[in-house]
Amino acid sequence: MQERGKKTPYIIGLTGGIGSGKSTISCMFEKLGAEVVDADKISHSIVSKNKPLYKEIVKHFGSDILDEKKELNRPALRNIIFNDSKEKAWLEALMHPAIKSTILEIIKKSQKPYIILSVPLLLESGNYDFVDRVLVIDVPESVQLERIGKRDNISRELAQSIIKSQMSRSERNKRADDIIVNDAPIEDISKLVKQLDGKYQQAT
Ligand code: ATP
């Protein structure tokens, strides 16, 4: 809390497993007037070509880590850190403080009534103890598999192994203040979002 300084808006940490609907639902909140801060987007933008962190990463891993456009080759980087815990720790030590300070900067400047802070690993990371409330987007694994299969064109096995590497549904739900079960038509989910928006608009 202290790091946020005084008089910052109410912060809702939004999380959920891969393909649970975080972006879809964040977008609904945004249309209702929330400030949406997406940690994934921030983590991409702070390492775009020639940014200070980009340079650090290239210095560390060498130019083999770049694609033909000289942008970071994310799958290659993911592969390295997936197989090497030391490199993973190095990259996280570089990235996490920068992501957090960018998030806090956006929050400080926001004029919106409340913030939806979307972070895939909100509950795992321990970096986001400043959120006021946790909103979990929950879906049955079968729905998750079907949606990410369609969207990302990845194998069922890979999708399953990603789901397995993440926090379990029951553990995540236990730590939620609010839960949206995103296993219903979009129009129904929109209504639930509207109800929560009413609650969050009143929160201080
Ligand atoms: P990631 O973890 O990969 O960032 P995400 O949690 O942001 O994913 P989305 O991209 O919002 O998830 O949703 C995953 C897919 O499911 C998308 O193709 C989206 O259009 C679809 N989807 C989300 N909610 C629903 C719904 N209620 N009904 C049908 N399809 C949905």
Boltz pocket constraint, residues with backbone or C-beta under 6 A from the ligand:
constraints:
  - pocket:
      binder: B
      contacts: [[A, 16], [A, 17], [A, 18], [A, 19], [A, 20], [A, 21], [A, 22], [A, 23], [A, 24], [A, 25], [A, 120], [A, 147], [A, 148], [A, 151], [A, 182], [A, 183], [A, 184], [A, 185], [A, 186], [A, 189]]
      max_distance: 6.0
